């Protein structure tokens, strides 16, 4: 027994060391790889947020990127020359989360008393509406700068350390992306801890009860509407936090970044990895985050070598992969590649 | 020019297209309670197929009407096959799975179809070739074009035809029985698999024609057109009461009218300069005939969605539908 616990601790320590060393290994291959990894971690954050809604509570949210967009725009508006405001990030990030949460409540309140499918279509529409507003709120008063987007967004600043430039510490060069990597890892750690605590809490069990049988959950005294709303709002605020970090890392936001395809990508990550299982979702998000890079480095040269020109754009191929991932996962492994035990039982036993 | 009448004519045109697309959603929903997210993409593919045929025939000496008919005749069976394959390959295997599964599959199929269309037809929109002599008639201060007349008449004919089919034929009775209760209908000798496949095929066929109509009205077809058209048509189906065939028709036309009138008037209504009591900073903005329009016609796509939310809040069963509880 002692041995097992020891081994587990040793394993965790090894993973932690590997994660700490990772950016320097990647940086030796090129800073671009650190940046790619950072975006992958952002997608992990988004997937964990969506997992609360889709995985824990079983509600299909097809406009999740809207909350990401809300968080990103809150950050962009309050920390850029656009309005001349430069608030520090520890003020804006919670604010972005709160605004996204509010949007989630406004959207969820009318729809969550209805059947789940309505939520799916309403969130789908909401994602589009947010984009339309971002595109058009440049007149009569220029709020969002329209399709041109907002640029020169402040990067994070903790004390004297600015995340935009490089610092040398103990002989190691910490470039901007590397600093963001560590920050993202800290946020990720916090999100994982919160998710795990939620999952094992009263609320988490209520979510699962609703997902598995709403009538039974109601009969057991769960206020299904409020609990569903809570899942929706919580997922939205995680999306808002990820959005704020995205704005800071990217330094630029525009409506282009928040299209439906992004929502679908995050959904595919959650579904493929295994709805409801935190580790599965993380694995799914990492896997699908690196697919585009993989396609770029394999499919494009392969096509050029074989046909002498580019026949299928890797971007298109990427979306085909995501769409197919959704369909095939539901068909052949409905609980995902790394399913949660309880969910696997449920998804399989209902199949006649 | 009479703006009100003009917007009503425009609204009736787009509304009748919405109605025909909404029928595809509502029929499938009526029988298996599934939102077929991919329906909008089927409509888009119908438009793309027809436009390709019409463009390739445009140079020939055939009369324009024959060319357009050939396009439609190619699009309808193509979409019917896609509709059938969708049901067969994606939805049928999941019929007894938890609710979330077919919804996720539907959204996945929609993405796959959209990007296959992108591969087949490219990123640029297809333009409708100038082969029809689109005459414009004056009606009481407004204008109606021959394309608009054709769209409205064709939609009404299709809705009439579908109503006759559903309410007057044996197979129509089977569809309505299955919509009532698919298991009991099965006990009465209705082949549920055939009925379900038929609703997909009929909806896809109607959708193909709707796609051609929508494309020829705006003059272009594009691989992304299915998304917003589908969303609007679904809103129309919910407005009328989802699962209800007459409701989809009514909802579509109403939605078209609301959208056209909303788009036509929202700019004037939200022009703060036209409101009484413009003072201070606002008055300066309005000086020498300036405008201060909060929401212009660029918010056209928002109306359908607002309508959807309002219906869900105040009358979730729609205008003609039965009550939709949390778990029907």
Interface residues (C-beta under 8 A of the other chain):
Chain A: X54 X58 X60 X62 X110 X111 X113 X114 X115 X116 X117 X118 X120 X121 X122 X124 X125 X126 X128 X129 X132 X135 X136 X139 X140 X214 X215 X224 X260 X261 X264 X267 X268 X271 X275 X312 X316 X319 X320 X322 X323 X324 X325 X326 X327 X329 X330 X331 X334 X346 X347 X350 X351 X352
Chain B: X33 X34 X35 X37 X90 X93 X94 X96 X97 X98 X99 X100 X101 X102 X103 X104 X105 X107 X108 X109 X110 X111 X112 X114 X115 X116 X118 X119 X227 X228 X231 X234 X235 X238 X285 X291 X292 X293 X294 X296 X298 X299 X301 X302 X304 X305 X308 X309 X312 X313 X316 X324 X325 X326 X327 X328
